[in-house]
Amino acid sequence: MPSEVTRPIKIAIAALGGQGGGVLEDWLVAVAELYGWIVQATSIAGVAQRTGTTVYYLEMSPAPRTPAERPVLALMAVPGDVDLVVAAELMEAGRTVVRGLVTPDRTTTVASTHRIYGITEKSAMGDGVVDANAVYAALQSRSKRLITFDMQELAEEHNSVISSILLGAIAASAVLPFPRALYEQAITQSGVAVKTNLAGFAAGFERALTRSPMTALVPPSAGPTTEAGRKLDDRIKAQFPAHLHGLLQEGVKRAMDYQDADYAKLYLDRVQEIRDGGGYALTAAIARHLALWMTYEDVIRVADLKTRGTRFNRVREEVRAQAEQIVYMTEFMHPRFEEVCETLPAGLGARLHASSTARRWFAPLFRKGRHVQTAHLSGFLLLYFVAGLRRWRRGTLRYRLEQQRIGAWLEHIKSLAAKPGGYDAAVELAECQRLVKGYSDTHARGLRNYGIVSDAVQRMVDRPDLAAIIKRLRTAALADEEGKQLRSVLNELQPSET
């Protein structure tokens, strides 16, 4: 078949395990061969990221007229020499930019904007989530043409898989000279879930033509459904600037889901005390990090999340279980002796925690984790009972300790903000809540590092460069679990403190 193409078209596909990257590669091979082209496809599995990342690479060109004209096709992508980059998730698209596969003079990028968080993002000592807007900006600046939208959501709408949506977007991009009918023929001849894959392909094709933009990270939410929620929402709109409404609404939702409307009111009361009259950078930082700290992960919260119907439904959807199939889930729980004490009434918990005898007798019982099967009635009821302790949470030792810590954090911020030139330092200290996250050992390490940073700030409170120092200490504390970099920075700053 005649063609104007004079060199092979080169395609790189980045996909996680289970996203159908191999199926997408097979479809593209079939389309090229149906068109009469020659095509070569390879794949290289990377080290495990989330469920394992694989880069699929294809080169295709018109069939040669003579053996001497047959092109030599490469086995792997070369930076600066890729025509089409396809990514089944936003961070994988970002990785292709880092690898140099996306170039503004040549590359069309087709990528889904949904996120699957990486191990490094989940295990970071603070908020390790990569800024999606920064990745998107890099894709915009580096791509010759960019086609992005939430392809996973569209796949779920059509009961299909993301690979069919990606194929539709590729067809709509017009990077390849193949007619739409050949793509549909390739899906049909594969014989696998033909009806739903054709529907996904059509949906991806139509959506790609609109090139939908990304939405804001925290847009204002729809109206609340309860009377208590409506009162809190009215307060947000009356007392805070419009660009903070979405952030505060999410904070209120989180606090109500965690405890109740009174707890959400306490959240707004605390933000109201800090509210500044300038650029609201401090208010925004407090609104975000206070919501996270007030909804700390205690044993009650963990049990609550693991016994919700939405969690069971989500797992069933992820494994694509049929209605008649039973899905078994095994939860790994490892509450330490300290967590057990903190879940008890404050007075009793404090006495047990301080008792060396109680620690000697009971701590060994909680040194090993436990596997709880929530598909079994006994396992589910155990966690359901623990989750039900939520109504008594305010009386627990953990609640008392966390409220004291939150109060001290806010007072420290207010004192810094009140000092001449202390506003930026107050914002940086608010960001230090990122150090305190998770539960068990993770929480203990983060809390220890936060205490070290807070103490250092108290000692250096009169330094004119305090904001930069706090940011440097926070960055060091987030760098490693052992605290080596934090100690190194403190040792370096020590001469300036004395």
C-alpha positions, 0 to 999 in steps of 0.5 A: 500500500502506498505511503508517504512515510520515509522512515519508521514511526516509533512508539513508546508505551509506558504502562503498569502491570494489569493495565493491558500494555501488552494488549495495546501493543498487540492491537497496534501490531495487528493494525499495522499488519492489516495496513500492509506495513512491517512492524517490530514490537518489544517490551522491557519490564522495569523494577517494581514501582506500583504493580511493575512498570513495563515499557513497550516499544514499536517501530513500523514502516511501509513494506519495502519494495525490495529486500535491500530497502528493508529498514533496520528496526531498533529494539528500544527507544532512543531519547529524542527519536520517538514520534508517539509516547503513550502513558497509562498513568500520569506519573509514567508520562512524567517518567518518559519526559525524564528519560528524554523520550518526549521532545517538542519538535517531534513527539505527540503524547497521549496520557491518562491524567489519573494517578496510581501512587508509587511506593516512594510516594506512599512510604515518604515520611511526609507528604510524598505525593508528586505535584500532578500540576508540575508533571502536567506542565512538563508534558505541555512544555515538552510535547509537540502535541498533548492529548490528556484526560482521565482515561481510567474513569472513562474505561469504568464508565464503559465497563472496559479497560484503559487499553481500549481507551488509549487505542481510541486516543491514539487513533484520534491523534492521527500520528499513524496513517491508519483508518479508524476501521482497521483499529476496530477490526484489530479489536474484533479479530482479537476475540476478547471482550469485543463489545466492551473494547469497541465501546471503550475505543469509540469513547476514547476516540471521541474524548481525545478529539476534545483534548479535555484540560485538567481540572483544579486540584481543590475545586469548590464542592457540591452543597452538603447534604446535612443541616450541620454541613450546610451551616458549616458551609455557610460559615466558610463562605461568609468568613473566608476568601473564595479561593480557600473555599474548596480547601476548607470544604474538604477539611470540614468533610474530612473532620465530619467523616472522622468524628462529627460536626462539632469536630468540624466546627473545632477545625474551622475555629482553629483556622479562624484564629490563624486567618491572616489578612494578606495573601492567605498563604498561612491560612491555606497552609493551616487549613490543609495541614490542620485537617490532616493532623486532626484526622490522625490515624489511630487504631479506631480510624484504621479499623473504621476504614477497613470495614467500610462497605466502600472499601469492599466494593472498591476491592471487588471492582479492582479485582473485577469480581463477578456478583456470585464470586466471594472475595477474601481480604486479609488485613495486616494489623500491627498495633504496638503496646503504645497504641493499645494504651492510647486507645484506652480511657486517658487516665487508665491508658496513661497509667499503663503506658507509664508502668514498667510492670505493665510494659514487661507483661503486655508489650511482648503480646504486641510485637508481632503483627496479626492477619485479620480476615475480614471476609470471616465473621469473626475477623470483621466483627473484631475490626467493627467493634474497634471502629465503633469506639469512635464515639468514645474517641474524645476520652482516649489517651491518644485524643488528649495527646494529639490535641495537646500537640496540635495546640502547641503547634498552633501556638508556636505558629501564632507566636512566629507570625506575630514577630516582625518578619516572622510570617514566612517562618510561620508558613514554613512551620505550618508545613512541618506537619508533613513530618507527622503521618501514619501510625505505629513506628512511622508516626513515632519517627515523624513525631520525633523528627518534628520535635527536633525541628520545633526545638531547633526553631525555638533556639533560633527564633531570632535568626533573620533567615529562620524561614529558610532554616525551617525549610532546610530542616524539614527537607532534611527530616523528610530525606531519610527515616534514620534522621541522618540528614537532619542530624547533619544539618543541625550539626552544621547550624550548631555554631550559628546557634551559640 
